[in-house]
């Protein structure tokens, strides 16, 4: 499944670990409506994929994990 996101990065490793990266460092990774919808979509994608072994949630930038 190829899904393009604006505010998050979704990456899968060969050992079936998914990494979701909040990717709005200019806004301290604060959630907006788009990010909420994209994170919800990513979690549904994970839920629908029985081959996923683990999920890592991280954030881009170095000033804040998430402000909001």
N, CA, C and O atoms as a GROMACS GRO file, in nm:
protein
  272
    1UNK      N    1   0.084  -0.118   0.000
    1UNK     CA    2   0.000   0.000   0.000
    1UNK      C    3   0.089   0.124   0.000
    1UNK      O    4   0.175   0.139   0.086
    2UNK      N    5   0.067   0.210  -0.095
    2UNK     CA    6   0.146   0.332  -0.103
    2UNK      C    7   0.058   0.449  -0.062
    2UNK      O    8  -0.038   0.483  -0.132
    3UNK      N    9   0.091   0.509   0.049
    3UNK     CA   10   0.016   0.623   0.099
    3UNK      C   11   0.113   0.737   0.122
    3UNK      O   12   0.217   0.721   0.185
    4UNK      N   13   0.076   0.853   0.071
    4UNK     CA   14   0.159   0.971   0.090
    4UNK      C   15   0.096   1.057   0.199
    4UNK      O   16  -0.025   1.081   0.200
    5UNK      N   17   0.179   1.103   0.290
    5UNK     CA   18   0.133   1.187   0.400
    5UNK      C   19   0.203   1.322   0.395
    5UNK      O   20   0.316   1.332   0.346
    6UNK      N   21   0.138   1.426   0.444
    6UNK     CA   22   0.196   1.560   0.448
    6UNK      C   23   0.266   1.590   0.580
    6UNK      O   24   0.367   1.660   0.582
    7UNK      N   25   0.214   1.536   0.691
    7UNK     CA   26   0.261   1.578   0.823
    7UNK      C   27   0.327   1.466   0.904
    7UNK      O   28   0.377   1.490   1.014
    8UNK      N   29   0.328   1.347   0.849
    8UNK     CA   30   0.395   1.234   0.915
    8UNK      C   31   0.476   1.158   0.812
    8UNK      O   32   0.451   1.168   0.692
    9UNK      N   33   0.572   1.081   0.860
    9UNK     CA   34   0.644   0.985   0.775
    9UNK      C   35   0.609   0.846   0.826
    9UNK      O   36   0.606   0.821   0.946
   10UNK      N   37   0.584   0.756   0.734
   10UNK     CA   38   0.548   0.617   0.765
   10UNK      C   39   0.651   0.529   0.697
   10UNK      O   40   0.660   0.528   0.574
   11UNK      N   41   0.729   0.456   0.776
   11UNK     CA   42   0.836   0.374   0.721
   11UNK      C   43   0.828   0.234   0.780
   11UNK      O   44   0.796   0.216   0.898
   12UNK      N   45   0.856   0.134   0.697
   12UNK     CA   46   0.855  -0.004   0.740
   12UNK      C   47   0.991  -0.066   0.713
   12UNK      O   48   1.046  -0.049   0.605
   13UNK      N   49   1.045  -0.137   0.811
   13UNK     CA   50   1.173  -0.205   0.795
   13UNK      C   51   1.149  -0.348   0.747
   13UNK      O   52   1.037  -0.399   0.755
   14UNK      N   53   1.254  -0.413   0.697
   14UNK     CA   54   1.239  -0.552   0.652
   14UNK      C   55   1.193  -0.647   0.762
   14UNK      O   56   1.130  -0.749   0.733
   15UNK      N   57   1.223  -0.615   0.889
   15UNK     CA   58   1.177  -0.701   0.998
   15UNK      C   59   1.038  -0.661   1.049
   15UNK      O   60   0.998  -0.698   1.159
   16UNK      N   61   0.967  -0.585   0.968
   16UNK     CA   62   0.826  -0.550   0.989
   16UNK      C   63   0.801  -0.461   1.110
   16UNK      O   64   0.704  -0.479   1.183
   17UNK      N   65   0.891  -0.366   1.130
   17UNK     CA   66   0.872  -0.264   1.233
   17UNK      C   67   0.832  -0.136   1.159
   17UNK      O   68   0.901  -0.092   1.068
   18UNK      N   69   0.721  -0.078   1.200
   18UNK     CA   70   0.674   0.046   1.140
   18UNK      C   71   0.718   0.162   1.229
   18UNK      O   72   0.704   0.157   1.351
   19UNK      N   73   0.773   0.265   1.167
   19UNK     CA   74   0.805   0.388   1.238
   19UNK      C   75   0.717   0.499   1.184
   19UNK      O   76   0.714   0.526   1.064
   20UNK      N   77   0.644   0.562   1.275
   20UNK     CA   78   0.565   0.680   1.242
   20UNK      C   79   0.640   0.799   1.300
   20UNK      O   80   0.666   0.804   1.421
   21UNK      N   81   0.673   0.895   1.216
   21UNK     CA   82   0.744   1.014   1.261
   21UNK      C   83   0.654   1.136   1.245
   21UNK      O   84   0.610   1.166   1.134
   22UNK      N   85   0.626   1.204   1.354
   22UNK     CA   86   0.555   1.332   1.346
   22UNK      C   87   0.650   1.429   1.278
   22UNK      O   88   0.763   1.447   1.324
   23UNK      N   89   0.608   1.490   1.168
   23UNK     CA   90   0.701   1.566   1.085
   23UNK      C   91   0.654   1.709   1.059
   23UNK      O   92   0.634   1.751   0.945
   24UNK      N   93   0.638   1.783   1.167
   24UNK     CA   94   0.609   1.926   1.160
   24UNK      C   95   0.700   1.999   1.258
   24UNK      O   96   0.651   2.068   1.347
   25UNK      N   97   0.832   1.983   1.244
   25UNK     CA   98   0.922   2.043   1.343
   25UNK      C   99   0.912   2.195   1.350
   25UNK      O  100   0.937   2.254   1.455
   26UNK      N  101   0.875   2.259   1.240
   26UNK     CA  102   0.860   2.405   1.240
   26UNK      C  103   0.748   2.449   1.333
   26UNK      O  104   0.747   2.564   1.379
   27UNK      N  105   0.653   2.359   1.360
   27UNK     CA  106   0.541   2.388   1.451
   27UNK      C  107   0.553   2.306   1.579
   27UNK      O  108   0.453   2.281   1.647
   28UNK      N  109   0.675   2.263   1.612
   28UNK     CA  110   0.702   2.179   1.729
   28UNK      C  111   0.617   2.052   1.729
   28UNK      O  112   0.581   2.000   1.834
   29UNK      N  113   0.588   2.003   1.607
   29UNK     CA  114   0.510   1.881   1.585
   29UNK      C  115   0.372   1.886   1.648
   29UNK      O  116   0.314   1.782   1.682
   30UNK      N  117   0.318   2.006   1.663
   30UNK     CA  118   0.183   2.021   1.717
   30UNK      C  119   0.082   1.960   1.619
   30UNK      O  120   0.095   1.974   1.497
   31UNK      N  121  -0.017   1.893   1.674
   31UNK     CA  122  -0.121   1.832   1.592
   31UNK      C  123  -0.213   1.938   1.534
   31UNK      O  124  -0.257   2.029   1.604
   32UNK      N  125  -0.241   1.925   1.406
   32UNK     CA  126  -0.348   2.002   1.342
   32UNK      C  127  -0.444   1.900   1.283
   32UNK      O  128  -0.424   1.779   1.300
   33UNK      N  129  -0.548   1.945   1.216
   33UNK     CA  130  -0.648   1.852   1.164
   33UNK      C  131  -0.585   1.751   1.068
   33UNK      O  132  -0.618   1.633   1.073
   34UNK      N  133  -0.496   1.797   0.981
   34UNK     CA  134  -0.433   1.707   0.885
   34UNK      C  135  -0.353   1.598   0.956
   34UNK      O  136  -0.363   1.481   0.920
   35UNK      N  137  -0.274   1.637   1.055
   35UNK     CA  138  -0.194   1.538   1.127
   35UNK      C  139  -0.286   1.439   1.199
   35UNK      O  140  -0.258   1.319   1.198
   36UNK      N  141  -0.392   1.486   1.260
   36UNK     CA  142  -0.486   1.395   1.328
   36UNK      C  143  -0.540   1.291   1.230
   36UNK      O  144  -0.544   1.172   1.262
   37UNK      N  145  -0.582   1.335   1.113
   37UNK     CA  146  -0.636   1.243   1.013
   37UNK      C  147  -0.530   1.146   0.963
   37UNK      O  148  -0.558   1.028   0.941
   38UNK      N  149  -0.408   1.196   0.944
   38UNK     CA  150  -0.300   1.110   0.894
   38UNK      C  151  -0.258   1.007   0.998
   38UNK      O  152  -0.232   0.892   0.964
   39UNK      N  153  -0.250   1.046   1.124
   39UNK     CA  154  -0.214   0.950   1.229
   39UNK      C  155  -0.324   0.845   1.242
   39UNK      O  156  -0.294   0.726   1.256
   40UNK      N  157  -0.448   0.887   1.236
   40UNK     CA  158  -0.559   0.791   1.240
   40UNK      C  159  -0.550   0.693   1.123
   40UNK      O  160  -0.570   0.573   1.142
   41UNK      N  161  -0.521   0.743   1.005
   41UNK     CA  162  -0.505   0.658   0.887
   41UNK      C  163  -0.388   0.560   0.904
   41UNK      O  164  -0.400   0.443   0.869
   42UNK      N  165  -0.277   0.609   0.958
   42UNK     CA  166  -0.160   0.523   0.978
   42UNK      C  167  -0.191   0.411   1.078
   42UNK      O  168  -0.153   0.296   1.054
   43UNK      N  169  -0.259   0.443   1.188
   43UNK     CA  170  -0.293   0.339   1.286
   43UNK      C  171  -0.389   0.238   1.226
   43UNK      O  172  -0.379   0.119   1.256
   44UNK      N  173  -0.482   0.282   1.143
   44UNK     CA  174  -0.573   0.188   1.077
   44UNK      C  175  -0.494   0.098   0.982
   44UNK      O  176  -0.519  -0.022   0.975
   45UNK      N  177  -0.400   0.156   0.911
   45UNK     CA  178  -0.315   0.079   0.821
   45UNK      C  179  -0.238  -0.028   0.898
   45UNK      O  180  -0.227  -0.142   0.852
   46UNK      N  181  -0.185   0.007   1.014
   46UNK     CA  182  -0.113  -0.088   1.098
   46UNK      C  183  -0.208  -0.197   1.148
   46UNK      O  184  -0.176  -0.316   1.144
   47UNK      N  185  -0.325  -0.156   1.193
   47UNK     CA  186  -0.424  -0.252   1.244
   47UNK      C  187  -0.463  -0.354   1.138
   47UNK      O  188  -0.485  -0.471   1.168
   48UNK      N  189  -0.472  -0.309   1.013
   48UNK     CA  190  -0.513  -0.396   0.903
   48UNK      C  191  -0.401  -0.486   0.851
   48UNK      O  192  -0.426  -0.574   0.770
   49UNK      N  193  -0.278  -0.465   0.896
   49UNK     CA  194  -0.162  -0.540   0.848
   49UNK      C  195  -0.112  -0.634   0.957
   49UNK      O  196  -0.037  -0.593   1.046
   50UNK      N  197  -0.152  -0.758   0.950
   50UNK     CA  198  -0.115  -0.857   1.052
   50UNK      C  199   0.034  -0.887   1.055
   50UNK      O  200   0.083  -0.948   1.150
   51UNK      N  201   0.108  -0.846   0.952
   51UNK     CA  202   0.252  -0.876   0.948
   51UNK      C  203   0.336  -0.777   1.030
   51UNK      O  204   0.455  -0.800   1.049
   52UNK      N  205   0.276  -0.668   1.077
   52UNK     CA  206   0.351  -0.569   1.156
   52UNK      C  207   0.382  -0.628   1.294
   52UNK      O  208   0.293  -0.675   1.365
   53UNK      N  209   0.512  -0.625   1.330
   53UNK     CA  210   0.557  -0.679   1.459
   53UNK      C  211   0.561  -0.575   1.570
   53UNK      O  212   0.537  -0.606   1.686
   54UNK      N  213   0.592  -0.450   1.533
   54UNK     CA  214   0.608  -0.344   1.634
   54UNK      C  215   0.591  -0.208   1.568
   54UNK      O  216   0.604  -0.194   1.446
   55UNK      N  217   0.562  -0.109   1.652
   55UNK     CA  218   0.548   0.028   1.603
   55UNK      C  219   0.631   0.120   1.691
   55UNK      O  220   0.630   0.109   1.814
   56UNK      N  221   0.704   0.211   1.626
   56UNK     CA  222   0.782   0.313   1.696
   56UNK      C  223   0.721   0.448   1.659
   56UNK      O  224   0.700   0.478   1.541
   57UNK      N  225   0.693   0.529   1.759
   57UNK     CA  226   0.642   0.664   1.737
   57UNK      C  227   0.752   0.761   1.776
   57UNK      O  228   0.801   0.758   1.888
   58UNK      N  229   0.790   0.847   1.681
   58UNK     CA  230   0.896   0.943   1.709
   58UNK      C  231   0.858   1.077   1.650
   58UNK      O  232   0.753   1.091   1.587
   59UNK      N  233   0.944   1.176   1.669
   59UNK     CA  234   0.915   1.310   1.619
   59UNK      C  235   1.039   1.369   1.554
   59UNK      O  236   1.152   1.346   1.599
   60UNK      N  237   1.017   1.446   1.449
   60UNK     CA  238   1.126   1.515   1.380
   60UNK      C  239   1.166   1.640   1.458
   60UNK      O  240   1.087   1.693   1.536
   61UNK      N  241   1.287   1.684   1.437
   61UNK     CA  242   1.335   1.806   1.501
   61UNK      C  243   1.396   1.777   1.638
   61UNK      O  244   1.397   1.664   1.686
   62UNK      N  245   1.447   1.883   1.698
   62UNK     CA  246   1.516   1.865   1.826
   62UNK      C  247   1.464   1.958   1.936
   62UNK      O  248   1.522   1.964   2.045
   63UNK      N  249   1.356   2.033   1.908
   63UNK     CA  250   1.307   2.127   2.007
   63UNK      C  251   1.193   2.073   2.090
   63UNK      O  252   1.176   2.113   2.205
   64UNK      N  253   1.113   1.981   2.033
   64UNK     CA  254   0.998   1.929   2.106
   64UNK      C  255   0.952   1.798   2.043
   64UNK      O  256   0.961   1.782   1.921
   65UNK      N  257   0.904   1.706   2.126
   65UNK     CA  258   0.844   1.586   2.070
   65UNK      C  259   0.711   1.623   2.006
   65UNK      O  260   0.688   1.594   1.889
   66UNK      N  261   0.625   1.688   2.084
   66UNK     CA  262   0.495   1.731   2.032
   66UNK      C  263   0.440   1.837   2.126
   66UNK      O  264   0.432   1.816   2.248
   67UNK      N  265   0.402   1.948   2.071
   67UNK     CA  266   0.346   2.058   2.151
   67UNK      C  267   0.200   2.077   2.118
   67UNK      O  268   0.163   2.168   2.044
   68UNK      N  269   0.118   1.992   2.172
   68UNK     CA  270  -0.025   2.014   2.149
   68UNK      C  271  -0.104   1.895   2.119
   68UNK      O  272  -0.225   1.905   2.099
   0.00000   0.00000   0.00000
